[in-house]
Amino acid sequence: MPLFNDALAEIKAAEVMDKLFWYETYRDKNHLLINTSDNITKNLISINYGPWDRMDNKPTIHLPDRSQTFRSLFLSHGHNQKKV
């Protein structure tokens, strides 16, 4: 039974981390998904944790200014600057 309890604790921790990551990347996952009508787009948003491509760090889905504002704030704090 201890293995089962350990696995259950790890699953719960992963669920908490998933919610935290969503909060850090877009803040309101439900609002974003509710306001997206296309199921393919919803799937892409779910995979990428937001409306942008994580590999290229570019928006792939054009949404209201909210996501762009957050992305601009993120980039303005040096998260996209090359190290010299």
C-alpha positions in Angstrom: 0.0 0.0 0.0 2.9 2.5 0.6 3.7 2.4 -3.2 0.1 3.3 -4.0 0.1 6.2 -1.5 3.4 7.5 -2.9 2.1 7.4 -6.5 -1.1 9.1 -5.4 0.9 11.9 -3.7 3.0 12.3 -6.8 -0.1 12.6 -9.0 -1.6 15.3 -6.7 1.7 17.2 -6.7 1.8 17.0 -10.5 -1.8 18.4 -10.7 -0.8 21.3 -8.4 2.3 22.0 -10.6 0.2 21.9 -13.7 -2.1 24.6 -12.3 0.8 26.7 -11.2 2.4 26.5 -14.6 -0.8 27.6 -16.3 -1.1 30.5 -13.8 2.5 31.6 -14.6 2.1 31.4 -18.3 -1.4 32.8 -18.9 -3.1 33.4 -15.6 -6.7 32.3 -16.5 -6.7 29.0 -18.4 -10.5 28.7 -18.2 -11.2 32.1 -19.6 -8.9 31.4 -22.5 -10.4 28.1 -23.4 -14.0 29.2 -23.0 -13.4 32.1 -25.4 -11.8 29.9 -28.0 -14.5 28.3 -30.2 -12.3 26.1 -32.4 -11.5 22.6 -30.9 -8.2 22.3 -32.8 -7.1 25.7 -31.4 -8.2 24.7 -27.9 -6.1 21.6 -28.3 -3.0 23.6 -29.3 -3.6 26.0 -26.5 -3.7 23.1 -24.0 -0.5 21.5 -25.4 1.4 24.8 -25.3 0.0 26.1 -22.1 -1.2 29.3 -23.8 -1.5 30.9 -27.2 2.1 30.7 -28.3 4.6 28.3 -29.6 7.1 27.4 -26.8 9.8 26.3 -29.3 9.9 29.6 -31.2 8.6 31.8 -28.4 6.2 33.4 -30.8 2.4 33.8 -30.6 0.7 31.2 -32.7 -2.9 32.2 -31.9 -4.0 35.8 -32.0 -6.1 36.6 -28.9 -7.2 39.8 -27.1 -4.5 42.1 -25.9 -4.3 40.4 -22.5 -2.0 37.6 -23.7 0.1 40.0 -25.8 0.4 42.4 -22.8 1.6 39.6 -20.6 4.1 38.4 -23.2 5.4 41.9 -23.7 5.8 42.3 -19.9 7.7 38.9 -19.8 10.0 39.9 -22.6 10.6 43.4 -21.2 12.1 41.9 -18.1 15.0 40.3 -20.1 13.6 36.8 -20.6 14.3 36.9 -24.3 17.7 38.6 -24.3 20.7 36.9 -25.6 23.6 36.4 -23.2 26.9 38.0 -24.3 
